[in-house]
Amino acid sequence: MLIGEVSRRCGVSTRMLRHYDTLGLVTPTGRTSGGYREYSADDIRRLFHVESLRTLGLSLNEAKRALDEPDFAPADLVGDLIRHTRQRIAAEEELLTKLEHVDAAAPAEWDDALHIVTLLRALESESAARRQQAILSQGDKSSLPVEALVEALLSEDDPNVAGALRWSLARAAGPGLTALAVGLASETVDVRRRATAAIAVVHTEEAAVLLRRALDDSDATVRGYAALALGSRGNVDSVPALLEMVVVGRRDVEAAEVLGLLAELSPAADDLVEVMQDQIDKTDDAPTRLRITQALAEIPGTAARRALTRLTRDGDRTIASTAAAIVNTQDRSRRQRSPKVAEK
């Protein structure tokens, strides 16, 4: 069979067949009287073997070794090919992810696309300062790779970079929340914490829905992030978690301030004071009782005043003196305001 017919039947170009001949990979066994290459059935069979090995990713030299060397061990080579193929697939998947991030940002011009690519590359940097600078330098650019920013945030350990990412995502509130909601369901507690902290800076109803879900999280830090954010916006669903923060001493000062805000906004301030008073009565832990006493100072109204007055007679001298100091401070403040009220 002449070279042209071999090429047509086997799908290998005549140029490649000549190259195989030069390498000694597939050498035709005969020549015509005119000097043309003539392939035998065995030559065609070897050609098919070569093409089969090439589909596995073998180079031409490797294919020649596999066919010509009796002691050639295919297992090692196949193992190498598997590793290289996995690396190539991983690289291609990474590229695909980047392209999808760029596409999702819907850049209007090439400059926008280049800014996005630059940001994506910077997010991969080992330098926290470079990652932070790249995020903050986006400024008011409309095209942001939101999903990429969320992925970066959920794995970011540096607090400064995480803060920059939260700031950036807050500007993209809607799309970012969809991706952050996935983080709330993560089995990894750090991921849930990062997701909740990012959602907490977004002031939309969708964010509030997600934060209410976070109030039921098994992790106290996640519940705390959600409670402070919801409570500061007047959501009374946060009260149990805020009380828990005061009782256990976790960001208790902030929690007490938010409880005071909620007491001003909600008609159930007396009920809140009753719960706090009950917490004081049922525990013997002095630091816990002191934190609740101090938190009562933030609660407006007569119910909190009565509770503090009662605590001035508490058997614990620290509790009693703290309650007395709060009552005296409130009295002084009231007297200072009274003349102004009279003048009006």
Secondary structure by P-SEA (a helix, b strand, c coil): ccaaaaaaaacccaaaaaaaaaacccccccccccccbbbcaaaaaaaaaaaaaaaacccaaaaaaaaccccccaaaaaaaaaaaaaaaaaaaaaaaaaaaaaaaaccccaaaaaaaaaaaaaaacccaaaaaaaaaacccccccaaaaaaaaaaacccaaaaaaaaaaaaaacaaaaaaaaaaaacccaaaaaaaaaaaaacccaaaaaaaaaacccccaaaaaaaaaaaaaaccccaaaaaaaaaaaccaaaaaaaaaaaaaaaccaaaaaaaaaaaaaaacccaaaaaaaaaaaaacccaaaaaaaaaacccccaaaaaaaaaaaaaaaaaaaaaaaaaaac
